[in-house]
Amino acid sequence: MMVDVHPASLLLSLVVGFVAGLAYFGGLWWTAKRVTKVKAALPLLAGSFIFRIALLLAVLYLVARGEPAPLVASLVGVWLARKASIAYVERGSNSNGRAEIRD
């Protein structure tokens, strides 16, 4: 059975995946910046992970609509957001290769 996939729909799935990925990795960055400033890090780490993964999975589920092509396009968007996030963090790296965490 051949599924009719429109390029505009795939592009929208890619963009939605990219935005969801930016939210996921942005939340990870926010958590990493604050984990050393709280007394109990475990609730922050666990809560952040649960919230970020639930949001990402919900978005991927809604975008996929039971079809593999939009899911793959949105996962490519998440992957591109990961690459963009790494590039952003590496721009802030100091000379020893470790990322600086700034407020």
Buried (B, 14 or more C-beta within 10 A) or exposed (E): EEEEBEEEBBEBBBBBBBBBBBBBBBBBBEBBEBBEEEEEEEEBBEEBEEEBEEBBEEBBEEBBEEBEBBBBBBBBBBEBBBEBBEEBBEEEEEEEEEBEEEE
